[in-house]
Amino acid sequence: RVNGIGRLLINAAMQEAMRQGLEEVILHAQLQAQEFYQRNGFTAYGEDFLDANIPHVCMRRDLIKDPLTQ
């Protein structure tokens, strides 16, 4: 988190998703990581849920309106 590696991984994944022609990316984020994903262009939607007894939230990032595509 401190060295920006997570941000680099997100950006690489978004570039690959765009290369494949995807219009959006959806993920299930642990609640403790929700702010990280929000800072990286994701928006939470729906209600929180448990996965492996860990609170999660669904998040999406629109690649059509994404600054990386401009």
Secondary structure, 3 states (H helix, E strand, C coil): CCCCHHHHHHHHHHHHHHHCCCCEEEEEEEHHHHHHHHHCCCEEEEEEEEECCEEEEEEEEECCCCHHHC
